[in-house]
Amino acid sequence: MFITSKVWNTDHGYKEARAAFERSLQRLGFDYVDLYLIHWPMPKRLETWKALEAIYEEGLVRAIGVSNFVPRHLDELLATGSIIPAVDQIEMHPFLARKDVLEYCKENNISVEAFSPLARGRHLDHPVLVKIAKRNGRTPAQVMIRWCLQKGATAIPKSVHPVRMRENLRALDFSLASEDVAALDDLDRNARTTTWDPYTFI
Ligand SMILES: NC(=O)c1ccc[n+]([C@@H]2O[C@H](COP(=O)([O-])OP(=O)(O)OC[C@H]3O[C@@H](n4cnc5c(N)ncnc54)[C@H](OP(=O)(O)O)[C@@H]3O)[C@@H](O)[C@H]2O)c1
């Protein structure tokens, strides 16, 4: 088990984030979590990051990071913070490649964690995806997850069905040829599933 929790948007600020973290620990019944993130780049994010740094220094989390941060937000954090975020959890899948974030994170040693790597199931019947899946003897979901992994990200697909959880996990035991990766790269169309666009957060 790897436990991640996040500071919610209404709990930003130094004291507020600290209190929110303590409430989360209490609700979970743990004395630490593996990863604690800032959910969105809200206006008080730098103050909030200071709280996460303090929580980390005290050993209450194994790692701290952010979510939905784009290079501009990361630049600001790296310039003012003392700890580099371990993770940026962003929406990423072949239909939303987020090349700028990937590149930035690679250069700065930040791990990218792809959320909604299946685009919430919206494009699983796309002909290119179906063709690549058939050619590899895999499912479209496995191909989408595998693409994230081969782009250097980790992925957190969600399913309530054990059979699909097993299917998704098996994205770890094959690899896509470079021409398949290139064909999937061509599917990028900035198809966000979240209502909010992180690039509009100043
Ligand atoms: N940081 C953020 O702002 C943020 C935002 C959104 C989501 N997330 C996180 O990202 C994770 C996953 O994202 P998500 O749930 O939005 O989207 P997702 O993982 O891309 O898609 C989940 C959907 O795909 C279905 N599914 C799962 N495996 C499948 C398979 N093998 N074949 C066909 N359908 C399959 C699921 O249905 P069943 O459950 O019925 O199998 C569900 O409807 C969650 O842990 C979520 O908390 C983070």
The ligand as an SDF file (V2000), in Angstrom:
LIG
                    3D

 48 52  0  0  0  0  0  0  0  0999 V2000
   -5.2530   15.3630   -8.9670 N   0  0  0  0  0  0  0  0  0  0  0  0
   -6.4070   15.5370   -9.5390 C   0  0  0  0  0  0  0  0  0  0  0  0
   -6.8430   16.6790   -9.7660 O   0  0  0  0  0  0  0  0  0  0  0  0
   -7.2330   14.3510   -9.9910 C   0  0  0  0  0  0  0  0  0  0  0  0
   -8.3650   14.5530  -10.7960 C   0  0  0  0  0  0  0  0  0  0  0  0
   -9.0930   13.4400  -11.2260 C   0  0  0  0  0  0  0  0  0  0  0  0
   -8.7010   12.1640  -10.8440 C   0  0  0  0  0  0  0  0  0  0  0  0
   -7.6030   12.0110  -10.0500 N   0  0  0  0  0  0  0  0  0  0  0  0
   -7.2000   10.6410   -9.6150 C   0  0  0  0  0  0  0  0  0  0  0  0
   -6.8270    9.8550  -10.7390 O   0  0  0  0  0  0  0  0  0  0  0  0
   -7.2080    8.4930  -10.5310 C   0  0  0  0  0  0  0  0  0  0  0  0
   -7.9030    7.9390  -11.7390 C   0  0  0  0  0  0  0  0  0  0  0  0
   -8.5970    8.8880  -12.4360 O   0  0  0  0  0  0  0  0  0  0  0  0
  -10.1060    8.7750  -12.9500 P   0  0  0  0  0  0  0  0  0  0  0  0
  -10.9050    7.8430  -12.1230 O   0  0  0  0  0  0  0  0  0  0  0  0
  -10.5730   10.1780  -13.1040 O   0  0  0  0  0  0  0  0  0  0  0  0
   -9.9360    8.2370  -14.4440 O   0  0  0  0  0  0  0  0  0  0  0  0
   -9.3220    6.9330  -15.1550 P   0  0  0  0  0  0  0  0  0  0  0  0
   -8.5350    6.0920  -14.2340 O   0  0  0  0  0  0  0  0  0  0  0  0
   -8.7210    7.4460  -16.4000 O   0  0  0  0  0  0  0  0  0  0  0  0
  -10.6680    6.1610  -15.5980 O   0  0  0  0  0  0  0  0  0  0  0  0
  -11.5060    5.5350  -14.7110 C   0  0  0  0  0  0  0  0  0  0  0  0
  -12.6850    5.0080  -15.5110 C   0  0  0  0  0  0  0  0  0  0  0  0
  -12.2520    3.9870  -16.4010 O   0  0  0  0  0  0  0  0  0  0  0  0
  -12.9100    2.7600  -16.0950 C   0  0  0  0  0  0  0  0  0  0  0  0
  -11.9160    1.6870  -16.2290 N   0  0  0  0  0  0  0  0  0  0  0  0
  -10.9020    1.3820  -15.3940 C   0  0  0  0  0  0  0  0  0  0  0  0
  -10.1750    0.3720  -15.8700 N   0  0  0  0  0  0  0  0  0  0  0  0
  -10.7390    0.0000  -17.0340 C   0  0  0  0  0  0  0  0  0  0  0  0
  -10.4590   -0.9980  -17.9960 C   0  0  0  0  0  0  0  0  0  0  0  0
   -9.4200   -1.8020  -17.8520 N   0  0  0  0  0  0  0  0  0  0  0  0
  -11.2710   -1.0870  -19.0860 N   0  0  0  0  0  0  0  0  0  0  0  0
  -12.3100   -0.2550  -19.2520 C   0  0  0  0  0  0  0  0  0  0  0  0
  -12.6380    0.7110  -18.3890 N   0  0  0  0  0  0  0  0  0  0  0  0
  -11.8570    0.8380  -17.2880 C   0  0  0  0  0  0  0  0  0  0  0  0
  -13.4180    2.9150  -14.6750 C   0  0  0  0  0  0  0  0  0  0  0  0
  -14.6090    2.1870  -14.4900 O   0  0  0  0  0  0  0  0  0  0  0  0
  -14.7600    1.0880  -13.3020 P   0  0  0  0  0  0  0  0  0  0  0  0
  -14.3340    1.7380  -12.0260 O   0  0  0  0  0  0  0  0  0  0  0  0
  -16.2270    0.7780  -13.3600 O   0  0  0  0  0  0  0  0  0  0  0  0
  -13.8870   -0.0610  -13.6900 O   0  0  0  0  0  0  0  0  0  0  0  0
  -13.7350    4.4080  -14.6230 C   0  0  0  0  0  0  0  0  0  0  0  0
  -14.9880    4.6930  -15.2350 O   0  0  0  0  0  0  0  0  0  0  0  0
   -8.0600    8.4770   -9.2960 C   0  0  0  0  0  0  0  0  0  0  0  0
   -7.2570    7.9320   -8.2620 O   0  0  0  0  0  0  0  0  0  0  0  0
   -8.3730    9.9310   -9.0030 C   0  0  0  0  0  0  0  0  0  0  0  0
   -8.4410   10.2010   -7.6200 O   0  0  0  0  0  0  0  0  0  0  0  0
   -6.8510   13.0570   -9.6230 C   0  0  0  0  0  0  0  0  0  0  0  0
  1  2  1  0
  2  3  2  0
  2  4  1  0
  4  5  1  0
  4 48  2  0
  5  6  2  0
  6  7  1  0
  7  8  2  0
  8  9  1  0
  8 48  1  0
  9 10  1  0
  9 46  1  0
 10 11  1  0
 11 12  1  0
 11 44  1  0
 12 13  1  0
 13 14  1  0
 14 15  2  0
 14 16  1  0
 14 17  1  0
 17 18  1  0
 18 19  2  0
 18 20  1  0
 18 21  1  0
 21 22  1  0
 22 23  1  0
 23 24  1  0
 23 42  1  0
 24 25  1  0
 25 26  1  0
 25 36  1  0
 26 27  1  0
 26 35  1  0
 27 28  2  0
 28 29  1  0
 29 30  1  0
 29 35  2  0
 30 31  1  0
 30 32  2  0
 32 33  1  0
 33 34  2  0
 34 35  1  0
 36 37  1  0
 36 42  1  0
 37 38  1  0
 38 39  2  0
 38 40  1  0
 38 41  1  0
 42 43  1  0
 44 45  1  0
 44 46  1  0
 46 47  1  0
M  CHG  2   8   1  16  -1
M  END
$$$$
